[in-house]
Amino acid sequence: MSAGEASPAQVENGGDAAETGVAGGAGGGGAGEAPVDPRELEEAFRRFALHGDPKASGAELNGKNWAKLCRDCRVADGKRVTATDVDIVFSKVKERTARVITVPQFLSALEELSRKRFPSREPEHALRGVHGLVAGGTPAIAGVTKATSAGAVSRLTDASRFTGSHRERFDEAGRGRGRAGREEEVDASGYVASYKGAGSYHDKVKGGK
């Protein structure tokens, strides 16, 4: 290997450093990383613990959201840390009959995964690297459809373009007419429909007396 060529260890350390935003030299393995504030880790835990469950307290994290945290925060990269690794560590740190983990167990799980995520680093710096990925993490929301007003959609939502019976369900301002727009009202006045003199009979009778 030539003097100007990087060793495999240097390439690996450099890749770790680039991912966590710190400069790592050969054998340094991110030694310049500052410890993460534990409160940032606890806040990330709480956000993922509450995700998708309106009844959750935020004090416990289930297996599904633990796996999501690892994916969204890039702890699981599909190479060094796989989905299987994530599941194994979850089962390892939780209580035997439990389906959730607490904050201390969560921190233990991160420590377990740090050795696999950054294998070339010293344990302390590997843990800091994983903490840096997780700190401030927020659940990613996928599959959200944005509203659009183009083409066919605008025709379906513009009441002024409706025809037939659908048009009768809205007034001129586009507001729904409620029951009056859905049901045909029976005219019990005794007059023929559209008769211009409707309501004038009694006036004529009274006027002739």
Backbone as a chain_set.jsonl record, in Angstrom:
{"seq": "MSAGEASPAQVENGGDAAETGVAGGAGGGGAGEAPVDPRELEEAFRRFALHGDPKASGAELNGKNWAKLCRDCRVADGKRVTATDVDIVFSKVKERTARVITVPQFLSALEELSRKRFPSREPEHALRGVHGLVAGGTPAIAGVTKATSAGAVSRLTDASRFTGSHRERFDEAGRGRGRAGREEEVDASGYVASYKGAGSYHDKVKGGK", "coords": {"N": [[0.856, -1.2, 0.0], [0.626, 2.212, -0.881], [2.162, 5.302, 0.311], [0.411, 7.438, 0.245], [-2.054, 6.292, 0.272], [-5.157, 5.433, 1.746], [-5.811, 3.35, 4.556], [-7.966, 0.442, 5.057], [-9.11, 0.694, 7.615], [-8.907, 3.432, 8.087], [-10.621, 4.416, 6.096], [-13.042, 3.36, 6.98], [-13.328, 4.602, 9.497], [-13.4, 7.231, 8.649], [-15.817, 7.233, 7.247], [-17.629, 6.799, 9.313], [-17.274, 9.16, 10.723], [-18.132, 11.076, 8.898], [-20.818, 10.531, 8.782], [-21.828, 11.173, 11.292], [-21.097, 13.74, 11.523], [-18.615, 14.617, 12.522], [-15.04, 15.027, 12.744], [-12.969, 12.372, 12.122], [-9.968, 10.782, 12.759], [-7.345, 8.448, 11.739], [-7.686, 5.65, 13.631], [-8.734, 7.279, 15.548], [-11.524, 7.408, 15.604], [-13.756, 9.195, 15.969], [-13.059, 10.626, 18.261], [-13.289, 13.246, 18.947], [-15.894, 13.839, 19.513], [-18.465, 15.318, 21.412], [-20.092, 14.506, 24.499], [-23.553, 13.591, 24.438], [-26.41, 15.396, 25.537], [-28.288, 13.843, 28.001], [-30.99, 14.425, 28.229], [-31.842, 15.0, 25.66], [-31.836, 12.509, 24.488], [-33.797, 11.241, 26.003], [-35.972, 12.767, 25.262], [-36.228, 12.123, 22.562], [-36.854, 9.432, 22.869], [-39.371, 9.704, 24.125], [-40.895, 10.948, 22.115], [-41.013, 8.982, 20.106], [-42.193, 6.979, 21.593], [-44.755, 7.945, 21.948], [-45.705, 8.005, 19.405], [-48.189, 7.286, 17.055], [-49.964, 6.232, 18.911], [-52.511, 7.305, 20.691], [-53.142, 6.823, 23.323], [-50.836, 6.363, 24.669], [-48.349, 6.914, 27.219], [-45.822, 7.853, 26.983], [-43.788, 6.956, 28.494], [-42.98, 4.419, 28.035], [-41.675, 2.278, 25.491], [-42.711, 0.553, 22.682], [-42.019, -2.488, 20.764], [-42.417, -2.101, 18.019], [-42.251, 0.7, 17.63], [-39.718, 1.098, 18.613], [-38.182, -0.163, 16.665], [-38.804, 1.541, 14.565], [-37.669, 3.914, 15.46], [-34.954, 3.216, 15.34], [-34.671, 2.915, 12.579], [-35.485, 5.454, 11.52], [-33.677, 7.184, 12.726], [-31.333, 6.312, 11.72], [-29.801, 4.458, 13.041], [-30.077, 1.783, 12.527], [-28.706, 0.616, 9.708], [-28.972, -1.262, 7.787], [-26.778, -2.707, 7.052], [-24.381, -2.907, 8.894], [-25.963, -2.802, 11.159], [-28.87, -4.485, 11.311], [-32.435, -5.091, 10.754], [-33.005, -7.4, 12.102], [-31.005, -7.444, 14.07], [-31.848, -5.273, 15.573], [-34.301, -6.21, 16.622], [-33.4, -8.376, 18.144], [-31.814, -7.152, 20.122], [-33.763, -5.633, 21.406], [-35.361, -7.64, 22.561], [-33.495, -8.624, 24.282], [-32.957, -6.624, 26.215], [-35.402, -6.001, 27.411], [-37.895, -6.795, 29.968], [-38.721, -10.203, 30.717], [-41.456, -10.987, 30.274], [-42.484, -8.677, 29.296], [-43.643, -6.236, 26.861], [-42.662, -3.89, 26.19], [-40.13, -1.307, 26.562], [-38.273, 0.601, 28.981], [-36.842, 3.888, 29.692], [-34.159, 3.533, 30.852], [-33.647, 0.898, 29.914], [-33.795, 1.363, 27.213], [-31.538, 2.977, 26.827], [-29.592, 1.097, 27.396], [-30.004, -0.618, 25.261], [-29.232, 0.986, 23.111], [-26.524, 1.141, 23.673], [-25.776, -1.493, 23.253], [-26.199, -1.75, 20.483], [-24.398, 0.124, 19.533], [-21.87, -0.964, 19.39], [-21.959, -2.574, 17.186], [-22.746, -0.805, 15.233], [-20.674, 1.098, 14.997], [-18.039, -0.355, 14.684], [-15.259, 0.032, 14.545], [-14.546, 1.907, 16.364], [-13.583, 3.023, 19.665], [-15.328, 1.725, 22.512], [-16.57, 3.803, 24.071], [-16.615, 5.998, 22.34], [-18.011, 4.952, 20.224], [-20.507, 4.66, 21.366], [-21.132, 7.331, 21.807], [-21.372, 8.091, 19.179], [-23.717, 6.762, 18.329], [-25.53, 7.912, 20.098], [-25.432, 10.49, 19.113], [-26.762, 10.158, 16.707], [-29.34, 9.584, 17.517], [-30.19, 11.607, 19.282], [-32.526, 14.191, 19.657], [-34.163, 13.106, 17.743], [-37.001, 12.569, 15.587], [-40.109, 11.03, 14.814], [-40.504, 9.92, 11.49], [-42.93, 10.72, 9.095], [-44.599, 8.955, 6.758], [-46.204, 8.67, 3.512], [-48.054, 10.739, 3.461], [-50.556, 12.545, 1.921], [-50.667, 15.359, -0.089], [-52.931, 18.118, -0.416], [-54.629, 18.984, -3.405], [-55.605, 21.212, -6.026], [-55.998, 20.902, -8.648], [-57.198, 20.308, -12.008], [-59.244, 17.505, -12.333], [-59.866, 17.287, -9.636], [-60.659, 19.847, -8.756], [-63.015, 20.134, -10.192], [-64.6, 18.277, -8.943], [-65.026, 19.359, -6.476], [-66.114, 21.868, -6.727], [-69.031, 23.351, -6.237], [-70.563, 24.915, -7.94], [-70.367, 23.819, -10.415], [-71.812, 21.524, -10.401], [-74.433, 19.33, -11.558], [-77.894, 18.422, -12.324], [-79.582, 16.472, -9.825], [-77.647, 16.746, -7.899], [-76.934, 19.379, -7.919], [-79.044, 20.601, -6.653], [-78.54, 20.243, -4.01], [-77.001, 22.226, -2.985], [-76.726, 25.733, -2.194], [-76.676, 28.999, -3.83], [-74.333, 30.1, -2.943], [-72.746, 27.961, -2.552], [-73.007, 26.553, -0.239], [-74.091, 23.744, 1.685], [-77.464, 22.515, 1.595], [-78.559, 20.868, 3.404], [-81.065, 18.712, 4.738], [-83.133, 19.602, 3.139], [-81.996, 19.702, 0.673], [-81.58, 17.097, 0.065], [-83.921, 15.614, 0.135], [-87.068, 15.294, -1.499], [-89.46, 17.721, -1.229], [-92.879, 17.611, -0.448], [-95.521, 19.284, -1.981], [-98.273, 20.459, -0.476], [-100.193, 22.316, -0.984], [-102.263, 22.308, -2.789], [-102.222, 23.534, -5.199], [-101.314, 23.514, -8.701], [-98.075, 22.549, -9.75], [-95.709, 25.13, -10.156], [-97.627, 27.045, -10.646], [-98.54, 30.342, -11.214], [-100.355, 31.831, -9.804], [-100.476, 30.84, -7.278], [-101.646, 30.607, -3.972], [-103.391, 32.712, -4.088], [-106.098, 32.197, -3.96], [-107.671, 32.35, -1.595], [-107.589, 35.064, -1.168], [-109.04, 36.009, -3.322], [-111.542, 34.878, -2.846], [-112.263, 36.017, -0.402], [-112.291, 38.646, -1.227], [-114.466, 38.758, -2.934], [-116.64, 38.554, -1.327]], "CA": [[0.0, 0.0, 0.0], [1.443, 3.408, -1.008], [2.117, 6.203, 1.471], [-0.748, 8.336, 0.168], [-3.3, 5.526, 0.176], [-5.785, 5.23, 3.052], [-6.04, 1.972, 4.946], [-9.401, 0.141, 5.257], [-9.567, 1.218, 8.906], [-9.084, 4.872, 7.941], [-11.829, 4.634, 5.307], [-14.205, 3.072, 7.812], [-13.455, 5.659, 10.49], [-13.821, 8.44, 7.956], [-17.242, 7.105, 6.937], [-18.354, 7.015, 10.56], [-17.2, 10.574, 11.072], [-18.959, 11.846, 7.968], [-22.231, 10.299, 9.06], [-22.214, 11.843, 12.533], [-20.752, 15.155, 11.444], [-17.397, 14.942, 13.25], [-13.832, 14.628, 12.035], [-12.329, 11.24, 12.768], [-8.705, 10.419, 12.136], [-7.016, 7.035, 11.793], [-7.617, 5.155, 15.0], [-9.391, 8.2, 16.469], [-12.894, 6.936, 15.722], [-14.701, 10.174, 16.5], [-12.657, 10.975, 19.625], [-13.616, 14.631, 19.222], [-17.321, 13.999, 19.773], [-18.852, 15.688, 22.769], [-21.202, 13.693, 25.003], [-24.893, 14.106, 24.171], [-27.233, 15.667, 26.717], [-29.247, 12.744, 28.203], [-32.363, 14.896, 28.046], [-32.173, 14.9, 24.242], [-32.143, 11.097, 24.238], [-35.082, 10.969, 26.641], [-37.007, 13.426, 24.465], [-36.414, 11.287, 21.368], [-37.572, 8.252, 23.363], [-40.757, 10.085, 24.384], [-41.57, 11.207, 20.843], [-41.3, 7.712, 19.434], [-43.104, 6.219, 22.449], [-46.098, 8.489, 21.744], [-46.049, 7.944, 17.986], [-49.211, 6.352, 16.592], [-50.789, 5.69, 19.988], [-53.022, 8.427, 21.481], [-53.274, 6.437, 24.73], [-49.505, 6.142, 25.24], [-47.916, 7.896, 28.212], [-44.493, 8.333, 26.628], [-42.809, 6.401, 29.438], [-42.6, 3.081, 27.576], [-41.517, 2.193, 24.043], [-42.966, -0.814, 22.22], [-41.065, -3.013, 19.801], [-42.642, -1.507, 16.696], [-41.722, 2.058, 17.599], [-38.273, 0.977, 18.802], [-37.635, -0.455, 15.338], [-38.962, 2.768, 13.769], [-36.642, 4.839, 15.94], [-33.662, 2.793, 14.793], [-34.673, 3.198, 11.146], [-35.582, 6.884, 11.247], [-32.469, 7.853, 13.227], [-30.214, 5.698, 11.0], [-29.032, 3.511, 13.85], [-30.12, 0.599, 11.667], [-28.313, 1.027, 8.362], [-29.173, -2.371, 6.866], [-25.507, -3.396, 6.807], [-23.802, -3.26, 10.191], [-27.097, -3.024, 12.067], [-30.039, -4.87, 10.524], [-33.701, -5.162, 11.487], [-32.893, -8.555, 13.009], [-30.197, -6.991, 15.212], [-32.702, -4.385, 16.367], [-35.26, -7.052, 17.342], [-32.674, -9.191, 19.132], [-31.423, -6.284, 21.238], [-34.988, -5.286, 22.135], [-35.714, -8.809, 23.385], [-32.442, -8.823, 25.284], [-32.981, -5.634, 27.299], [-36.711, -5.89, 28.061], [-38.262, -7.845, 30.913], [-39.074, -11.431, 29.987], [-42.87, -11.017, 29.859], [-42.893, -7.335, 28.876], [-43.67, -5.936, 25.43], [-42.159, -2.526, 26.066], [-38.909, -1.012, 27.308], [-38.236, 1.895, 29.654], [-35.7, 4.711, 29.279], [-32.882, 2.867, 31.143], [-33.487, -0.233, 28.997], [-33.546, 1.985, 25.917], [-30.137, 3.386, 26.8], [-28.809, -0.143, 27.319], [-30.144, -1.118, 23.898], [-28.372, 1.808, 22.26], [-25.146, 0.736, 23.936], [-25.581, -2.781, 22.585], [-26.122, -1.544, 19.043], [-23.278, 0.995, 19.178], [-20.687, -1.787, 19.084], [-22.126, -3.062, 15.815], [-22.889, 0.335, 14.317], [-19.354, 1.697, 14.802], [-17.146, -1.39, 15.192], [-13.856, 0.443, 14.559], [-14.333, 2.899, 17.423], [-13.553, 2.612, 21.067], [-16.718, 1.629, 22.982], [-17.112, 5.078, 24.532], [-16.868, 6.864, 21.193], [-19.071, 4.307, 19.447], [-21.765, 5.003, 22.034], [-21.404, 8.739, 21.515], [-21.824, 8.162, 17.798], [-25.13, 6.364, 18.275], [-26.276, 8.959, 20.795], [-25.531, 11.627, 18.207], [-27.781, 9.855, 15.698], [-30.677, 9.506, 18.13], [-30.544, 12.842, 19.995], [-33.412, 15.093, 18.928], [-34.86, 12.392, 16.68], [-38.454, 12.705, 15.48], [-40.676, 10.024, 13.889], [-40.781, 10.348, 10.122], [-44.295, 10.376, 8.684], [-44.592, 8.626, 5.332], [-47.497, 8.431, 2.872], [-48.987, 11.844, 3.637], [-50.97, 13.082, 0.623], [-50.928, 16.789, -0.076], [-54.154, 18.524, -1.117], [-54.405, 19.587, -4.723], [-56.807, 21.847, -6.578], [-55.839, 20.863, -10.101], [-57.968, 19.462, -12.9], [-60.433, 16.748, -11.947], [-60.189, 17.521, -8.224], [-61.409, 21.094, -8.622], [-64.365, 19.913, -10.721], [-65.363, 17.479, -7.986], [-65.266, 20.114, -5.244], [-66.738, 23.15, -7.035], [-70.481, 23.121, -6.277], [-71.183, 25.661, -9.041], [-70.289, 22.999, -11.626], [-72.649, 20.338, -10.261], [-75.642, 19.313, -12.383], [-78.944, 17.504, -11.905], [-80.009, 16.46, -8.42], [-76.533, 17.167, -7.048], [-76.937, 20.838, -7.867], [-80.082, 21.018, -5.717], [-78.077, 20.054, -2.629], [-76.207, 23.387, -2.572], [-77.315, 27.015, -2.57], [-75.874, 29.761, -4.781], [-73.025, 30.384, -2.34], [-71.99, 26.719, -2.443], [-73.246, 25.927, 1.065], [-75.04, 22.646, 1.642], [-78.826, 22.843, 2.026], [-78.996, 19.896, 4.396], [-82.156, 17.802, 4.401], [-83.917, 20.176, 2.052], [-81.329, 19.414, -0.583], [-81.503, 15.652, -0.156], [-85.243, 15.01, 0.028], [-88.053, 16.063, -2.264], [-90.523, 18.203, -0.359], [-94.214, 17.477, -1.057], [-96.313, 20.51, -1.948], [-99.651, 20.109, -0.09], [-101.013, 23.526, -1.076], [-103.404, 22.081, -3.666], [-102.007, 24.199, -6.479], [-100.472, 22.837, -9.676], [-96.696, 22.992, -9.648], [-95.289, 26.303, -10.947], [-98.773, 27.935, -10.922], [-98.155, 31.687, -10.811], [-101.339, 32.421, -8.901], [-100.544, 30.046, -6.056], [-101.861, 31.372, -2.75], [-104.292, 33.859, -4.305], [-107.5, 31.763, -3.926], [-108.374, 32.889, -0.429], [-107.728, 36.519, -1.327], [-110.121, 36.247, -4.263], [-112.805, 34.52, -2.212], [-112.583, 37.056, 0.581], [-112.555, 39.898, -1.945], [-115.773, 38.694, -3.599], [-117.727, 38.528, -0.348]], "C": [[0.88, 1.233, 0.0], [1.219, 4.333, 0.167], [0.882, 7.078, 1.455], [-2.069, 7.627, 0.142], [-3.848, 5.244, 1.567], [-5.988, 3.748, 3.307], [-7.525, 1.722, 5.085], [-9.934, 0.716, 6.55], [-9.811, 2.711, 8.823], [-10.346, 5.193, 7.152], [-13.063, 4.428, 6.152], [-14.415, 4.157, 8.844], [-13.927, 6.952, 9.852], [-15.292, 8.407, 7.626], [-18.092, 7.319, 8.156], [-18.411, 8.485, 10.896], [-18.105, 11.401, 10.185], [-20.432, 11.715, 8.304], [-22.684, 11.034, 10.299], [-21.766, 13.286, 12.576], [-19.528, 15.533, 12.234], [-16.211, 14.452, 12.459], [-13.174, 13.495, 12.779], [-11.066, 10.873, 12.045], [-8.494, 8.931, 12.242], [-6.865, 6.602, 13.229], [-8.329, 6.042, 15.988], [-10.827, 7.808, 16.694], [-13.836, 7.911, 16.344], [-14.367, 10.592, 17.903], [-13.033, 12.4, 19.976], [-15.081, 14.867, 19.52], [-17.575, 14.364, 21.225], [-20.007, 14.81, 23.223], [-22.543, 14.385, 24.73], [-25.633, 14.326, 25.482], [-28.265, 14.546, 26.866], [-30.694, 13.161, 27.991], [-32.79, 14.836, 26.582], [-32.519, 13.463, 23.861], [-33.507, 10.738, 24.816], [-36.228, 11.603, 25.846], [-37.279, 12.635, 23.189], [-37.19, 10.025, 21.737], [-39.05, 8.576, 23.507], [-41.527, 10.295, 23.08], [-41.945, 9.917, 20.133], [-42.251, 6.849, 20.261], [-44.55, 6.663, 22.245], [-46.599, 8.297, 20.313], [-47.096, 6.865, 17.691], [-50.11, 5.778, 17.663], [-51.271, 6.83, 20.883], [-53.155, 8.11, 22.972], [-51.916, 6.257, 25.424], [-49.127, 7.264, 26.193], [-46.567, 8.508, 27.865], [-43.398, 7.788, 27.521], [-42.305, 5.03, 29.007], [-42.607, 3.031, 26.047], [-41.746, 0.751, 23.594], [-41.984, -1.22, 21.118], [-41.188, -2.378, 18.427], [-42.022, -0.117, 16.605], [-40.221, 2.089, 17.882], [-37.604, 0.725, 17.448], [-37.718, 0.785, 14.443], [-37.916, 3.794, 14.172], [-35.281, 4.501, 15.329], [-33.562, 3.069, 13.298], [-34.592, 4.694, 10.877], [-34.33, 7.642, 11.679], [-31.187, 7.266, 12.637], [-29.286, 4.883, 11.902], [-28.965, 2.19, 13.093], [-29.828, 1.053, 10.25], [-28.484, -0.087, 7.34], [-27.92, -3.162, 6.562], [-24.891, -3.853, 8.13], [-24.887, -3.579, 11.215], [-28.332, -3.286, 11.214], [-31.293, -4.867, 11.391], [-33.684, -6.322, 12.473], [-32.095, -8.179, 14.245], [-31.034, -6.138, 16.159], [-33.68, -5.202, 17.212], [-34.58, -7.862, 18.441], [-32.313, -8.357, 20.349], [-32.642, -5.888, 22.065], [-35.387, -6.422, 23.081], [-34.717, -9.022, 24.516], [-32.58, -7.882, 26.469], [-34.311, -5.559, 28.032], [-36.9, -6.992, 29.105], [-38.839, -9.034, 30.155], [-40.511, -11.414, 29.459], [-43.361, -9.666, 29.325], [-42.875, -7.206, 27.361], [-43.149, -4.538, 25.15], [-40.843, -2.399, 26.827], [-39.015, 0.383, 27.91], [-37.005, 2.668, 29.189], [-34.368, 4.042, 29.624], [-32.611, 1.678, 30.219], [-33.199, 0.259, 27.579], [-32.084, 2.386, 25.783], [-29.212, 2.176, 26.726], [-28.845, -0.713, 25.908], [-29.274, -0.328, 22.93], [-26.904, 1.437, 22.437], [-24.817, -0.582, 23.243], [-25.373, -2.578, 21.082], [-24.915, -0.71, 18.629], [-22.043, 0.2, 18.789], [-20.747, -2.325, 17.661], [-22.167, -1.908, 14.809], [-21.543, 0.97, 13.993], [-18.28, 0.75, 15.35], [-15.683, -0.972, 15.303], [-13.541, 1.438, 15.669], [-14.154, 2.239, 18.793], [-14.991, 2.615, 21.583], [-17.338, 2.964, 23.38], [-17.486, 5.973, 23.356], [-17.923, 6.261, 20.265], [-20.436, 4.664, 20.04], [-22.135, 6.454, 21.772], [-21.913, 8.911, 20.085], [-23.285, 7.81, 17.648], [-26.001, 7.397, 18.975], [-26.466, 10.169, 19.893], [-26.571, 11.417, 17.122], [-29.183, 9.974, 16.271], [-31.128, 10.831, 18.733], [-31.385, 13.764, 19.126], [-34.208, 14.437, 17.824], [-36.37, 12.55, 16.758], [-38.991, 11.66, 14.503], [-40.954, 10.618, 12.515], [-42.169, 9.866, 9.743], [-44.299, 10.171, 7.184], [-46.015, 8.468, 4.818], [-48.512, 9.535, 3.066], [-49.287, 12.462, 2.277], [-51.297, 14.564, 0.749], [-52.185, 17.107, -0.884], [-53.804, 19.187, -2.439], [-55.705, 20.168, -5.24], [-56.79, 21.797, -8.098], [-56.866, 19.959, -10.763], [-59.222, 18.847, -12.323], [-60.841, 17.025, -10.507], [-61.02, 18.78, -8.057], [-62.835, 20.939, -9.147], [-65.233, 19.138, -9.741], [-65.726, 18.254, -6.725], [-65.918, 21.471, -5.475], [-68.238, 22.94, -7.233], [-71.153, 23.839, -7.436], [-71.173, 24.867, -10.342], [-71.16, 21.747, -11.548], [-73.897, 20.472, -11.135], [-76.679, 18.37, -11.791], [-79.291, 17.627, -10.428], [-78.889, 16.911, -7.484], [-76.499, 18.685, -6.892], [-77.937, 21.35, -6.835], [-79.638, 20.924, -4.26], [-77.286, 21.237, -2.096], [-76.911, 24.672, -2.99], [-76.356, 27.756, -3.494], [-74.471, 30.048, -4.247], [-72.177, 29.128, -2.192], [-72.138, 26.021, -1.11], [-74.289, 24.826, 0.94], [-76.398, 23.04, 2.191], [-79.38, 21.833, 3.019], [-80.084, 18.982, 3.887], [-82.975, 18.291, 3.218], [-83.287, 19.89, 0.697], [-81.261, 17.942, -0.916], [-82.864, 15.016, -0.408], [-86.189, 15.917, -0.758], [-89.21, 16.443, -1.354], [-91.861, 18.155, -1.103], [-94.989, 18.784, -0.879], [-97.768, 20.131, -1.674], [-100.596, 21.311, -0.197], [-102.267, 23.323, -1.928], [-103.27, 22.741, -5.02], [-101.135, 23.339, -7.38], [-99.071, 23.396, -9.564], [-96.417, 24.129, -10.613], [-96.448, 27.226, -11.303], [-98.466, 29.316, -10.361], [-99.123, 32.304, -9.809], [-101.477, 31.674, -7.592], [-100.691, 30.945, -4.835], [-102.837, 32.515, -2.897], [-105.761, 33.496, -4.153], [-108.261, 32.419, -2.781], [-108.566, 34.389, -0.554], [-108.902, 36.826, -2.272], [-111.483, 35.974, -3.623], [-113.23, 35.587, -1.205], [-112.936, 38.373, -0.091], [-113.922, 39.92, -2.586], [-116.907, 38.739, -2.633], [-118.092, 39.947, 0.106]], "O": [[1.807, 1.311, 0.806], [0.253, 4.2, 0.917], [0.352, 7.429, 2.509], [-3.112, 8.266, 0.006], [-3.1, 4.863, 2.467], [-6.297, 2.984, 2.392], [-8.292, 2.675, 5.218], [-11.074, 1.177, 6.602], [-10.774, 3.223, 9.393], [-11.066, 6.132, 7.491], [-14.018, 5.201, 6.074], [-15.544, 4.598, 9.058], [-14.74, 7.681, 10.421], [-15.965, 9.434, 7.711], [-19.152, 7.94, 8.078], [-19.451, 9.004, 11.301], [-18.771, 12.323, 10.656], [-21.204, 12.658, 8.138], [-23.829, 11.483, 10.356], [-22.022, 13.988, 13.555], [-19.398, 16.701, 12.602], [-16.34, 13.572, 11.607], [-12.848, 13.638, 13.957], [-11.085, 10.67, 10.831], [-9.345, 8.215, 12.768], [-6.021, 7.119, 13.961], [-8.528, 5.651, 17.138], [-11.319, 7.857, 17.821], [-14.655, 7.521, 17.177], [-15.27, 10.89, 18.685], [-13.096, 12.751, 21.154], [-15.475, 16.007, 19.761], [-16.98, 13.797, 22.142], [-20.827, 14.408, 22.398], [-22.645, 15.611, 24.787], [-25.5, 13.541, 26.421], [-29.046, 14.316, 25.943], [-31.531, 12.34, 27.616], [-33.97, 14.641, 26.291], [-33.386, 13.227, 23.019], [-34.281, 10.015, 24.189], [-37.32, 11.041, 25.766], [-38.432, 12.492, 22.78], [-38.08, 9.602, 21.0], [-39.898, 7.804, 23.059], [-42.676, 9.87, 22.957], [-43.057, 9.777, 19.623], [-43.028, 6.074, 19.704], [-45.469, 5.852, 22.356], [-47.796, 8.418, 20.052], [-46.917, 5.695, 18.029], [-50.941, 4.919, 17.37], [-50.524, 7.284, 21.75], [-53.269, 9.02, 23.792], [-51.863, 6.024, 26.632], [-49.526, 8.414, 26.009], [-46.206, 9.561, 28.39], [-42.223, 8.108, 27.342], [-41.317, 4.532, 29.546], [-43.44, 3.663, 25.397], [-41.068, -0.164, 24.059], [-41.223, -0.396, 20.611], [-40.186, -2.145, 17.751], [-41.349, 0.207, 15.627], [-39.526, 3.005, 17.441], [-36.581, 1.331, 17.131], [-36.809, 1.047, 13.656], [-37.341, 4.468, 13.317], [-34.555, 5.38, 14.865], [-32.491, 3.418, 12.801], [-33.747, 5.153, 10.109], [-33.966, 8.64, 11.057], [-30.085, 7.672, 13.007], [-28.127, 4.648, 11.561], [-27.911, 1.556, 13.03], [-30.613, 1.792, 9.657], [-28.184, 0.101, 6.161], [-27.986, -4.185, 5.882], [-24.884, -5.044, 8.442], [-24.751, -4.496, 12.024], [-28.783, -2.408, 10.479], [-31.224, -4.667, 12.604], [-34.276, -6.239, 13.549], [-32.467, -8.554, 15.357], [-30.942, -6.264, 17.38], [-33.865, -4.913, 18.394], [-35.121, -8.014, 19.536], [-32.486, -8.803, 21.483], [-32.562, -5.816, 23.291], [-35.708, -6.193, 24.247], [-35.066, -9.54, 25.577], [-32.35, -8.287, 27.608], [-34.352, -5.097, 29.172], [-36.17, -7.983, 29.125], [-39.386, -8.872, 29.065], [-40.75, -11.79, 28.312], [-44.525, -9.533, 28.947], [-42.19, -7.957, 26.666], [-43.19, -4.061, 24.016], [-40.486, -3.263, 27.627], [-39.752, 1.234, 27.412], [-36.217, 2.166, 28.388], [-33.498, 3.982, 28.755], [-31.476, 1.471, 29.79], [-32.442, -0.369, 26.839], [-31.466, 2.159, 24.744], [-28.171, 2.223, 26.071], [-27.842, -1.228, 25.414], [-28.652, -0.902, 22.036], [-26.136, 1.42, 21.475], [-23.72, -0.763, 22.714], [-24.471, -3.17, 20.489], [-24.452, -0.821, 17.494], [-21.257, 0.641, 17.95], [-19.718, -2.51, 17.011], [-21.682, -2.028, 13.684], [-21.291, 1.341, 12.846], [-17.677, 1.04, 16.383], [-14.936, -1.565, 16.081], [-12.376, 1.773, 15.885], [-14.52, 1.087, 19.022], [-15.797, 3.43, 21.135], [-18.497, 3.229, 23.064], [-18.531, 6.624, 23.364], [-18.648, 6.994, 19.594], [-21.392, 4.932, 19.312], [-23.301, 6.775, 21.544], [-22.764, 9.757, 19.811], [-24.017, 8.482, 16.921], [-27.089, 7.721, 18.498], [-27.524, 10.799, 19.9], [-27.195, 12.373, 16.662], [-30.106, 10.416, 15.585], [-32.316, 11.151, 18.703], [-31.009, 14.081, 17.998], [-34.863, 15.125, 17.042], [-36.945, 12.651, 17.842], [-38.379, 11.429, 13.46], [-41.561, 11.682, 12.394], [-42.54, 8.73, 10.039], [-44.034, 11.101, 6.423], [-46.928, 8.168, 5.587], [-49.706, 9.317, 2.863], [-48.369, 12.859, 1.56], [-52.101, 14.967, 1.589], [-52.471, 16.463, -1.894], [-52.787, 19.871, -2.553], [-56.784, 19.667, -4.925], [-57.489, 22.566, -8.757], [-57.34, 18.986, -10.176], [-60.138, 19.543, -11.884], [-62.029, 17.003, -10.186], [-61.988, 18.784, -7.296], [-63.762, 21.543, -8.608], [-66.451, 19.314, -9.707], [-66.628, 17.856, -5.987], [-66.246, 22.162, -4.51], [-68.67, 22.42, -8.262], [-72.22, 23.412, -7.879], [-71.898, 25.208, -11.276], [-71.242, 20.99, -12.515], [-74.358, 21.579, -11.415], [-76.384, 17.61, -10.869], [-79.296, 18.717, -9.858], [-79.161, 17.405, -6.39], [-76.085, 19.204, -5.855], [-77.723, 22.391, -6.215], [-80.295, 21.472, -3.375], [-76.933, 21.274, -0.918], [-77.606, 24.707, -4.006], [-75.334, 27.202, -3.898], [-73.531, 30.22, -5.024], [-71.027, 29.202, -1.761], [-71.479, 25.012, -0.86], [-75.253, 24.955, 0.185], [-76.483, 23.814, 3.145], [-80.537, 21.929, 3.429], [-80.042, 18.528, 2.744], [-83.449, 17.5, 2.401], [-83.985, 19.843, -0.316], [-80.928, 17.568, -2.041], [-82.955, 13.994, -1.088], [-86.11, 17.143, -0.681], [-89.864, 15.574, -0.776], [-91.961, 18.602, -2.245], [-95.096, 19.314, 0.227], [-98.428, 19.549, -2.534], [-101.663, 21.327, 0.418], [-103.228, 24.081, -1.804], [-104.107, 22.535, -5.899], [-100.325, 22.542, -6.906], [-98.893, 24.587, -9.31], [-96.848, 24.088, -11.765], [-96.298, 28.099, -12.158], [-98.168, 29.455, -9.174], [-98.749, 33.199, -9.051], [-102.462, 31.84, -6.873], [-99.957, 31.921, -4.678], [-103.095, 33.228, -1.927], [-106.611, 34.385, -4.209], [-109.347, 32.968, -2.969], [-109.576, 34.932, -0.106], [-109.656, 37.774, -2.054], [-112.442, 36.72, -3.82], [-114.389, 36.001, -1.16], [-113.772, 39.128, 0.404], [-114.494, 40.994, -2.77], [-118.049, 38.942, -3.044], [-118.989, 40.12, 0.932]]}, "num_chains": 1, "name": "protein.A"}
